[in-house]
Amino acid sequence: MATLLGKESSYLFYSLLLLLPYVMLITMAIVNSFYFLLPLITLPEALRLKKDCNEGRLETIPQRTAQMNLVFGVLFVLSCLAA
């Protein structure tokens, strides 16, 4: 995908994929339950990943993204169970 999009568009696409779930969480919290804000704990790590990606430090981005997604997913499941 990055080859097709190019460098700048790839950074934008990665940022969109990284940060859009947080917008959805806030929407779900407003509509349903504030328990859906629990995964926001991972937002600082998402912002660090975005910064590192934009600065070209790509060596550990895939591993760190996977770790953050795991924590986000577990917290999201817990928030669904609590709501």
C-alpha positions as CSV (number, residue, x, y, z in Angstrom):
1,M,0.0,0.0,0.0
2,A,2.8,2.4,0.9
3,T,4.4,1.9,-2.5
4,L,1.1,2.9,-4.2
5,L,0.5,5.9,-2.0
6,G,3.9,7.4,-1.7
7,K,5.7,8.6,1.4
8,E,3.6,11.6,2.4
9,S,0.2,9.9,1.7
10,S,1.4,6.8,3.5
11,Y,2.1,8.9,6.7
12,L,-1.4,10.5,6.3
13,F,-3.1,7.1,5.8
14,Y,-1.2,5.6,8.8
15,S,-2.3,8.6,11.0
16,L,-5.9,8.2,9.9
17,L,-5.9,4.5,10.7
18,L,-4.2,5.1,14.0
19,L,-6.4,8.0,15.3
20,L,-9.9,7.4,13.7
21,P,-10.8,4.7,16.3
22,Y,-10.4,7.3,19.1
23,V,-13.0,9.5,17.3
24,M,-15.3,6.6,17.1
25,L,-14.8,5.8,20.8
26,I,-15.8,9.4,21.8
27,T,-18.9,9.1,19.6
28,M,-19.8,5.8,21.2
29,A,-19.2,7.2,24.7
30,I,-21.6,10.2,24.0
31,V,-24.3,8.0,22.4
32,N,-24.0,4.9,24.7
33,S,-21.9,4.8,27.8
34,F,-18.8,6.6,29.2
35,Y,-17.2,3.2,29.7
36,F,-16.2,3.4,26.0
37,L,-13.7,6.0,27.0
38,L,-11.5,3.3,28.7
39,P,-9.4,2.6,25.6
40,L,-8.4,6.3,25.5
41,I,-5.6,5.2,27.9
42,T,-3.7,4.1,24.8
43,L,-4.0,7.6,23.1
44,P,-0.6,8.8,24.3
45,E,1.1,5.8,22.7
46,A,-0.8,6.3,19.5
47,L,0.4,9.9,19.4
48,R,4.0,8.8,20.0
49,L,3.7,6.3,17.1
50,K,2.3,9.0,14.8
51,K,5.2,11.3,15.7
52,D,7.8,8.6,15.2
53,C,6.3,7.7,11.9
54,N,6.3,11.3,10.7
55,E,10.0,11.7,11.8
56,G,11.0,8.6,9.8
57,R,11.8,6.3,12.8
58,L,10.1,3.3,11.2
59,E,12.2,0.4,12.6
60,T,9.9,-0.5,15.5
61,I,6.6,1.0,14.3
62,P,5.0,-2.3,13.3
63,Q,5.8,-4.1,16.6
64,R,4.7,-1.1,18.7
65,T,1.5,-0.6,16.6
66,A,0.6,-4.3,17.2
67,Q,1.3,-4.0,20.9
68,M,-0.9,-0.8,21.2
69,N,-3.7,-2.5,19.1
70,L,-3.7,-5.4,21.5
71,V,-4.1,-3.2,24.6
72,F,-6.6,-1.1,22.8
73,G,-8.6,-4.2,21.8
74,V,-8.6,-5.7,25.3
75,L,-9.7,-2.4,26.8
76,F,-12.4,-2.0,24.2
77,V,-13.8,-5.5,24.9
78,L,-13.8,-4.7,28.7
79,S,-15.6,-1.4,28.0
80,C,-18.2,-3.3,25.9
81,L,-18.7,-5.7,28.7
82,A,-19.0,-2.9,31.3
83,A,-21.5,-0.9,29.2
